[in-house]
Amino acid sequence: MSLNYSFAGKRVLITGGAQGIGRQLVQRFHDDGALVFTMDKNADMIEQLRKVAKRDSSCGRSF
């Protein structure tokens, strides 16, 4: 299913974004141009995700 909606310039918050479905959502929104904020209890996985990000606007922080 494809949506004809752009998230470019939007802000998105995803909890549990370090792995699994959350990580896929982070990548999908990021690829569509959204500024993505995510949190997860696994600091190492968030750091890996941040390094993979293609733009400087994506960052990860673990709580």
PDB file of N, CA, C and O in Angstrom:
ATOM      1  N   MET A   1       0.840  -1.171   0.000  1.00  0.00           N
ATOM      2  CA  MET A   1       0.000   0.000   0.000  1.00  0.00           C
ATOM      3  C   MET A   1       0.885   1.234   0.000  1.00  0.00           C
ATOM      4  O   MET A   1       1.832   1.317   0.782  1.00  0.00           O
ATOM      5  N   SER A   2       0.597   2.165  -0.843  1.00  0.00           N
ATOM      6  CA  SER A   2       1.387   3.377  -0.961  1.00  0.00           C
ATOM      7  C   SER A   2       0.524   4.590  -0.642  1.00  0.00           C
ATOM      8  O   SER A   2      -0.585   4.730  -1.157  1.00  0.00           O
ATOM      9  N   LEU A   3       1.047   5.464   0.212  1.00  0.00           N
ATOM     10  CA  LEU A   3       0.342   6.692   0.538  1.00  0.00           C
ATOM     11  C   LEU A   3       0.949   7.838  -0.256  1.00  0.00           C
ATOM     12  O   LEU A   3       2.166   7.904  -0.422  1.00  0.00           O
ATOM     13  N   ASN A   4       0.130   8.715  -0.734  1.00  0.00           N
ATOM     14  CA  ASN A   4       0.605   9.872  -1.476  1.00  0.00           C
ATOM     15  C   ASN A   4       0.666  11.080  -0.554  1.00  0.00           C
ATOM     16  O   ASN A   4       0.022  12.098  -0.806  1.00  0.00           O
ATOM     17  N   TYR A   5       1.439  10.961   0.507  1.00  0.00           N
ATOM     18  CA  TYR A   5       1.589  12.026   1.476  1.00  0.00           C
ATOM     19  C   TYR A   5       3.065  12.162   1.801  1.00  0.00           C
ATOM     20  O   TYR A   5       3.757  11.163   1.999  1.00  0.00           O
ATOM     21  N   SER A   6       3.544  13.386   1.855  1.00  0.00           N
ATOM     22  CA  SER A   6       4.951  13.621   2.156  1.00  0.00           C
ATOM     23  C   SER A   6       5.112  14.064   3.604  1.00  0.00           C
ATOM     24  O   SER A   6       4.335  14.879   4.104  1.00  0.00           O
ATOM     25  N   PHE A   7       6.111  13.529   4.264  1.00  0.00           N
ATOM     26  CA  PHE A   7       6.435  13.937   5.621  1.00  0.00           C
ATOM     27  C   PHE A   7       7.616  14.900   5.641  1.00  0.00           C
ATOM     28  O   PHE A   7       8.151  15.198   6.709  1.00  0.00           O
ATOM     29  N   ALA A   8       8.026  15.386   4.482  1.00  0.00           N
ATOM     30  CA  ALA A   8       9.144  16.325   4.387  1.00  0.00           C
ATOM     31  C   ALA A   8       8.863  17.554   5.249  1.00  0.00           C
ATOM     32  O   ALA A   8       7.812  18.184   5.131  1.00  0.00           O
ATOM     33  N   GLY A   9       9.820  17.882   6.115  1.00  0.00           N
ATOM     34  CA  GLY A   9       9.683  19.039   6.979  1.00  0.00           C
ATOM     35  C   GLY A   9       8.842  18.810   8.222  1.00  0.00           C
ATOM     36  O   GLY A   9       8.717  19.713   9.050  1.00  0.00           O
ATOM     37  N   LYS A  10       8.265  17.636   8.374  1.00  0.00           N
ATOM     38  CA  LYS A  10       7.450  17.315   9.553  1.00  0.00           C
ATOM     39  C   LYS A  10       8.346  16.759  10.651  1.00  0.00           C
ATOM     40  O   LYS A  10       9.446  16.276  10.383  1.00  0.00           O
ATOM     41  N   ARG A  11       7.867  16.831  11.887  1.00  0.00           N
ATOM     42  CA  ARG A  11       8.570  16.245  13.024  1.00  0.00           C
ATOM     43  C   ARG A  11       7.823  14.989  13.452  1.00  0.00           C
ATOM     44  O   ARG A  11       6.597  14.985  13.564  1.00  0.00           O
ATOM     45  N   VAL A  12       8.585  13.922  13.689  1.00  0.00           N
ATOM     46  CA  VAL A  12       7.990  12.639  14.054  1.00  0.00           C
ATOM     47  C   VAL A  12       8.699  12.107  15.295  1.00  0.00           C
ATOM     48  O   VAL A  12       9.928  12.129  15.365  1.00  0.00           O
ATOM     49  N   LEU A  13       7.935  11.632  16.269  1.00  0.00           N
ATOM     50  CA  LEU A  13       8.482  11.011  17.471  1.00  0.00           C
ATOM     51  C   LEU A  13       8.111   9.537  17.461  1.00  0.00           C
ATOM     52  O   LEU A  13       6.937   9.183  17.357  1.00  0.00           O
ATOM     53  N   ILE A  14       9.120   8.681  17.571  1.00  0.00           N
ATOM     54  CA  ILE A  14       8.891   7.237  17.584  1.00  0.00           C
ATOM     55  C   ILE A  14       9.548   6.665  18.833  1.00  0.00           C
ATOM     56  O   ILE A  14      10.755   6.810  19.028  1.00  0.00           O
ATOM     57  N   THR A  15       8.753   6.016  19.676  1.00  0.00           N
ATOM     58  CA  THR A  15       9.314   5.343  20.845  1.00  0.00           C
ATOM     59  C   THR A  15       9.690   3.924  20.453  1.00  0.00           C
ATOM     60  O   THR A  15       9.040   3.317  19.601  1.00  0.00           O
ATOM     61  N   GLY A  16      10.732   3.397  21.070  1.00  0.00           N
ATOM     62  CA  GLY A  16      11.183   2.048  20.739  1.00  0.00           C
ATOM     63  C   GLY A  16      11.759   1.976  19.341  1.00  0.00           C
ATOM     64  O   GLY A  16      11.528   1.004  18.622  1.00  0.00           O
ATOM     65  N   GLY A  17      12.514   3.008  18.942  1.00  0.00           N
ATOM     66  CA  GLY A  17      12.994   3.103  17.570  1.00  0.00           C
ATOM     67  C   GLY A  17      14.321   2.443  17.277  1.00  0.00           C
ATOM     68  O   GLY A  17      14.846   2.607  16.175  1.00  0.00           O
ATOM     69  N   ALA A  18      14.890   1.699  18.218  1.00  0.00           N
ATOM     70  CA  ALA A  18      16.218   1.129  18.014  1.00  0.00           C
ATOM     71  C   ALA A  18      16.219  -0.151  17.189  1.00  0.00           C
ATOM     72  O   ALA A  18      17.224  -0.480  16.559  1.00  0.00           O
ATOM     73  N   GLN A  19      15.109  -0.871  17.186  1.00  0.00           N
ATOM     74  CA  GLN A  19      15.098  -2.137  16.452  1.00  0.00           C
ATOM     75  C   GLN A  19      13.674  -2.529  16.078  1.00  0.00           C
ATOM     76  O   GLN A  19      12.705  -1.942  16.559  1.00  0.00           O
ATOM     77  N   GLY A  20      13.568  -3.514  15.226  1.00  0.00           N
ATOM     78  CA  GLY A  20      12.267  -4.039  14.829  1.00  0.00           C
ATOM     79  C   GLY A  20      11.425  -3.044  14.042  1.00  0.00           C
ATOM     80  O   GLY A  20      11.939  -2.292  13.214  1.00  0.00           O
ATOM     81  N   ILE A  21      10.124  -3.051  14.316  1.00  0.00           N
ATOM     82  CA  ILE A  21       9.188  -2.180  13.610  1.00  0.00           C
ATOM     83  C   ILE A  21       9.526  -0.713  13.851  1.00  0.00           C
ATOM     84  O   ILE A  21       9.446   0.100  12.931  1.00  0.00           O
ATOM     85  N   GLY A  22       9.902  -0.370  15.083  1.00  0.00           N
ATOM     86  CA  GLY A  22      10.258   1.012  15.389  1.00  0.00           C
ATOM     87  C   GLY A  22      11.404   1.512  14.535  1.00  0.00           C
ATOM     88  O   GLY A  22      11.367   2.636  14.036  1.00  0.00           O
ATOM     89  N   ARG A  23      12.424   0.682  14.363  1.00  0.00           N
ATOM     90  CA  ARG A  23      13.574   1.075  13.542  1.00  0.00           C
ATOM     91  C   ARG A  23      13.169   1.260  12.081  1.00  0.00           C
ATOM     92  O   ARG A  23      13.638   2.187  11.420  1.00  0.00           O
ATOM     93  N   GLN A  24      12.314   0.395  11.584  1.00  0.00           N
ATOM     94  CA  GLN A  24      11.840   0.526  10.207  1.00  0.00           C
ATOM     95  C   GLN A  24      11.045   1.819  10.023  1.00  0.00           C
ATOM     96  O   GLN A  24      11.159   2.482   8.992  1.00  0.00           O
ATOM     97  N   LEU A  25      10.245   2.171  11.020  1.00  0.00           N
ATOM     98  CA  LEU A  25       9.494   3.429  10.954  1.00  0.00           C
ATOM     99  C   LEU A  25      10.435   4.631  10.953  1.00  0.00           C
ATOM    100  O   LEU A  25      10.236   5.581  10.195  1.00  0.00           O
ATOM    101  N   VAL A  26      11.462   4.586  11.808  1.00  0.00           N
ATOM    102  CA  VAL A  26      12.450   5.669  11.842  1.00  0.00           C
ATOM    103  C   VAL A  26      13.061   5.850  10.459  1.00  0.00           C
ATOM    104  O   VAL A  26      13.137   6.968   9.951  1.00  0.00           O
ATOM    105  N   GLN A  27      13.495   4.757   9.854  1.00  0.00           N
ATOM    106  CA  GLN A  27      14.133   4.832   8.537  1.00  0.00           C
ATOM    107  C   GLN A  27      13.165   5.341   7.475  1.00  0.00           C
ATOM    108  O   GLN A  27      13.535   6.160   6.634  1.00  0.00           O
ATOM    109  N   ARG A  28      11.938   4.860   7.514  1.00  0.00           N
ATOM    110  CA  ARG A  28      10.943   5.250   6.502  1.00  0.00           C
ATOM    111  C   ARG A  28      10.622   6.744   6.563  1.00  0.00           C
ATOM    112  O   ARG A  28      10.604   7.424   5.537  1.00  0.00           O
ATOM    113  N   PHE A  29      10.367   7.249   7.779  1.00  0.00           N
ATOM    114  CA  PHE A  29      10.081   8.677   7.932  1.00  0.00           C
ATOM    115  C   PHE A  29      11.303   9.520   7.575  1.00  0.00           C
ATOM    116  O   PHE A  29      11.180  10.564   6.934  1.00  0.00           O
ATOM    117  N   HIS A  30      12.479   9.062   7.992  1.00  0.00           N
ATOM    118  CA  HIS A  30      13.718   9.775   7.673  1.00  0.00           C
ATOM    119  C   HIS A  30      13.919   9.858   6.162  1.00  0.00           C
ATOM    120  O   HIS A  30      14.257  10.919   5.637  1.00  0.00           O
ATOM    121  N   ASP A  31      13.713   8.749   5.467  1.00  0.00           N
ATOM    122  CA  ASP A  31      13.867   8.721   4.011  1.00  0.00           C
ATOM    123  C   ASP A  31      12.877   9.656   3.318  1.00  0.00           C
ATOM    124  O   ASP A  31      13.142  10.148   2.221  1.00  0.00           O
ATOM    125  N   ASP A  32      11.740   9.895   3.963  1.00  0.00           N
ATOM    126  CA  ASP A  32      10.727  10.774   3.382  1.00  0.00           C
ATOM    127  C   ASP A  32      10.939  12.238   3.767  1.00  0.00           C
ATOM    128  O   ASP A  32      10.121  13.094   3.431  1.00  0.00           O
ATOM    129  N   GLY A  33      12.040  12.527   4.473  1.00  0.00           N
ATOM    130  CA  GLY A  33      12.391  13.909   4.757  1.00  0.00           C
ATOM    131  C   GLY A  33      11.942  14.449   6.096  1.00  0.00           C
ATOM    132  O   GLY A  33      12.091  15.644   6.356  1.00  0.00           O
ATOM    133  N   ALA A  34      11.395  13.601   6.956  1.00  0.00           N
ATOM    134  CA  ALA A  34      10.948  14.053   8.274  1.00  0.00           C
ATOM    135  C   ALA A  34      12.139  14.201   9.217  1.00  0.00           C
ATOM    136  O   ALA A  34      13.155  13.524   9.063  1.00  0.00           O
ATOM    137  N   LEU A  35      12.000  15.089  10.187  1.00  0.00           N
ATOM    138  CA  LEU A  35      12.951  15.200  11.283  1.00  0.00           C
ATOM    139  C   LEU A  35      12.477  14.203  12.335  1.00  0.00           C
ATOM    140  O   LEU A  35      11.429  14.394  12.952  1.00  0.00           O
ATOM    141  N   VAL A  36      13.248  13.147  12.535  1.00  0.00           N
ATOM    142  CA  VAL A  36      12.804  12.032  13.371  1.00  0.00           C
ATOM    143  C   VAL A  36      13.481  12.078  14.732  1.00  0.00           C
ATOM    144  O   VAL A  36      14.704  12.175  14.835  1.00  0.00           O
ATOM    145  N   PHE A  37      12.661  12.007  15.769  1.00  0.00           N
ATOM    146  CA  PHE A  37      13.136  11.889  17.139  1.00  0.00           C
ATOM    147  C   PHE A  37      12.748  10.496  17.605  1.00  0.00           C
ATOM    148  O   PHE A  37      11.610  10.065  17.419  1.00  0.00           O
ATOM    149  N   THR A  38      13.699   9.796  18.211  1.00  0.00           N
ATOM    150  CA  THR A  38      13.376   8.467  18.707  1.00  0.00           C
ATOM    151  C   THR A  38      14.043   8.235  20.048  1.00  0.00           C
ATOM    152  O   THR A  38      15.038   8.878  20.384  1.00  0.00           O
ATOM    153  N   MET A  39      13.489   7.320  20.799  1.00  0.00           N
ATOM    154  CA  MET A  39      14.078   6.943  22.077  1.00  0.00           C
ATOM    155  C   MET A  39      13.920   5.443  22.247  1.00  0.00           C
ATOM    156  O   MET A  39      13.004   4.818  21.712  1.00  0.00           O
ATOM    157  N   ASP A  40      14.843   4.895  23.008  1.00  0.00           N
ATOM    158  CA  ASP A  40      14.814   3.465  23.272  1.00  0.00           C
ATOM    159  C   ASP A  40      15.669   3.215  24.499  1.00  0.00           C
ATOM    160  O   ASP A  40      16.554   4.014  24.805  1.00  0.00           O
ATOM    161  N   LYS A  41      15.426   2.140  25.197  1.00  0.00           N
ATOM    162  CA  LYS A  41      16.229   1.823  26.377  1.00  0.00           C
ATOM    163  C   LYS A  41      17.606   1.274  26.011  1.00  0.00           C
ATOM    164  O   LYS A  41      18.478   1.182  26.875  1.00  0.00           O
ATOM    165  N   ASN A  42      17.815   0.908  24.750  1.00  0.00           N
ATOM    166  CA  ASN A  42      19.079   0.341  24.300  1.00  0.00           C
ATOM    167  C   ASN A  42      19.943   1.429  23.650  1.00  0.00           C
ATOM    168  O   ASN A  42      19.804   1.713  22.461  1.00  0.00           O
ATOM    169  N   ALA A  43      20.831   2.030  24.441  1.00  0.00           N
ATOM    170  CA  ALA A  43      21.659   3.147  23.964  1.00  0.00           C
ATOM    171  C   ALA A  43      22.582   2.738  22.818  1.00  0.00           C
ATOM    172  O   ALA A  43      22.802   3.525  21.897  1.00  0.00           O
ATOM    173  N   ASP A  44      23.121   1.526  22.858  1.00  0.00           N
ATOM    174  CA  ASP A  44      24.033   1.077  21.801  1.00  0.00           C
ATOM    175  C   ASP A  44      23.325   0.979  20.447  1.00  0.00           C
ATOM    176  O   ASP A  44      23.887   1.366  19.422  1.00  0.00           O
ATOM    177  N   MET A  45      22.108   0.468  20.442  1.00  0.00           N
ATOM    178  CA  MET A  45      21.359   0.343  19.191  1.00  0.00           C
ATOM    179  C   MET A  45      20.968   1.713  18.647  1.00  0.00           C
ATOM    180  O   MET A  45      20.967   1.916  17.433  1.00  0.00           O
ATOM    181  N   ILE A  46      20.636   2.652  19.527  1.00  0.00           N
ATOM    182  CA  ILE A  46      20.310   4.011  19.086  1.00  0.00           C
ATOM    183  C   ILE A  46      21.542   4.647  18.448  1.00  0.00           C
ATOM    184  O   ILE A  46      21.429   5.321  17.425  1.00  0.00           O
ATOM    185  N   GLU A  47      22.708   4.440  19.039  1.00  0.00           N
ATOM    186  CA  GLU A  47      23.940   4.999  18.475  1.00  0.00           C
ATOM    187  C   GLU A  47      24.217   4.408  17.093  1.00  0.00           C
ATOM    188  O   GLU A  47      24.634   5.132  16.189  1.00  0.00           O
ATOM    189  N   GLN A  48      23.993   3.115  16.916  1.00  0.00           N
ATOM    190  CA  GLN A  48      24.164   2.491  15.600  1.00  0.00           C
ATOM    191  C   GLN A  48      23.198   3.096  14.589  1.00  0.00           C
ATOM    192  O   GLN A  48      23.572   3.367  13.448  1.00  0.00           O
ATOM    193  N   LEU A  49      21.965   3.304  15.008  1.00  0.00           N
ATOM    194  CA  LEU A  49      20.961   3.894  14.128  1.00  0.00           C
ATOM    195  C   LEU A  49      21.374   5.301  13.713  1.00  0.00           C
ATOM    196  O   LEU A  49      21.233   5.675  12.549  1.00  0.00           O
ATOM    197  N   ARG A  50      21.879   6.075  14.657  1.00  0.00           N
ATOM    198  CA  ARG A  50      22.306   7.441  14.364  1.00  0.00           C
ATOM    199  C   ARG A  50      23.430   7.451  13.335  1.00  0.00           C
ATOM    200  O   ARG A  50      23.447   8.300  12.444  1.00  0.00           O
ATOM    201  N   LYS A  51      24.365   6.516  13.451  1.00  0.00           N
ATOM    202  CA  LYS A  51      25.486   6.445  12.512  1.00  0.00           C
ATOM    203  C   LYS A  51      25.031   6.071  11.106  1.00  0.00           C
ATOM    204  O   LYS A  51      25.644   6.484  10.122  1.00  0.00           O
ATOM    205  N   VAL A  52      23.960   5.292  11.010  1.00  0.00           N
ATOM    206  CA  VAL A  52      23.456   4.854   9.715  1.00  0.00           C
ATOM    207  C   VAL A  52      22.679   5.968   9.006  1.00  0.00           C
ATOM    208  O   VAL A  52      22.554   5.964   7.781  1.00  0.00           O
ATOM    209  N   ALA A  53      22.163   6.913   9.780  1.00  0.00           N
ATOM    210  CA  ALA A  53      21.337   7.986   9.205  1.00  0.00           C
ATOM    211  C   ALA A  53      22.105   8.731   8.117  1.00  0.00           C
ATOM    212  O   ALA A  53      23.311   8.951   8.231  1.00  0.00           O
ATOM    213  N   LYS A  54      21.400   9.109   7.077  1.00  0.00           N
ATOM    214  CA  LYS A  54      22.036   9.736   5.922  1.00  0.00           C
ATOM    215  C   LYS A  54      22.183  11.239   6.065  1.00  0.00           C
ATOM    216  O   LYS A  54      23.002  11.841   5.371  1.00  0.00           O
ATOM    217  N   ARG A  55      21.410  11.863   6.948  1.00  0.00           N
ATOM    218  CA  ARG A  55      21.460  13.313   7.118  1.00  0.00           C
ATOM    219  C   ARG A  55      21.782  13.666   8.557  1.00  0.00           C
ATOM    220  O   ARG A  55      21.501  12.890   9.470  1.00  0.00           O
ATOM    221  N   ASP A  56      22.365  14.828   8.760  1.00  0.00           N
ATOM    222  CA  ASP A  56      22.724  15.289  10.098  1.00  0.00           C
ATOM    223  C   ASP A  56      21.504  15.571  10.957  1.00  0.00           C
ATOM    224  O   ASP A  56      21.633  15.665  12.178  1.00  0.00           O
ATOM    225  N   SER A  57      20.324  15.709  10.365  1.00  0.00           N
ATOM    226  CA  SER A  57      19.128  16.056  11.128  1.00  0.00           C
ATOM    227  C   SER A  57      18.623  14.906  11.988  1.00  0.00           C
ATOM    228  O   SER A  57      17.789  15.123  12.866  1.00  0.00           O
ATOM    229  N   SER A  58      19.104  13.698  11.760  1.00  0.00           N
ATOM    230  CA  SER A  58      18.658  12.565  12.563  1.00  0.00           C
ATOM    231  C   SER A  58      19.653  12.298  13.677  1.00  0.00           C
ATOM    232  O   SER A  58      20.864  12.285  13.457  1.00  0.00           O
ATOM    233  N   CYS A  59      19.140  12.090  14.845  1.00  0.00           N
ATOM    234  CA  CYS A  59      20.019  11.759  15.956  1.00  0.00           C
ATOM    235  C   CYS A  59      19.286  10.825  16.890  1.00  0.00           C
ATOM    236  O   CYS A  59      18.060  10.719  16.840  1.00  0.00           O
ATOM    237  N   GLY A  60      20.016  10.161  17.723  1.00  0.00           N
ATOM    238  CA  GLY A  60      19.402   9.267  18.682  1.00  0.00           C
ATOM    239  C   GLY A  60      19.866   9.588  20.080  1.00  0.00           C
ATOM    240  O   GLY A  60      21.003  10.011  20.291  1.00  0.00           O
ATOM    241  N   ARG A  61      18.991   9.389  21.021  1.00  0.00           N
ATOM    242  CA  ARG A  61      19.331   9.576  22.422  1.00  0.00           C
ATOM    243  C   ARG A  61      18.568   8.534  23.214  1.00  0.00           C
ATOM    244  O   ARG A  61      17.373   8.332  22.997  1.00  0.00           O
ATOM    245  N   SER A  62      19.239   7.887  24.111  1.00  0.00           N
ATOM    246  CA  SER A  62      18.610   6.813  24.869  1.00  0.00           C
ATOM    247  C   SER A  62      18.228   7.292  26.260  1.00  0.00           C
ATOM    248  O   SER A  62      18.982   8.025  26.900  1.00  0.00           O
ATOM    249  N   PHE A  63      17.058   6.878  26.726  1.00  0.00           N
ATOM    250  CA  PHE A  63      16.582   7.210  28.072  1.00  0.00           C
ATOM    251  C   PHE A  63      16.360   5.939  28.847  1.00  0.00           C
ATOM    252  O   PHE A  63      15.957   5.987  30.009  1.00  0.00           O
TER     253      PHE A  63
END
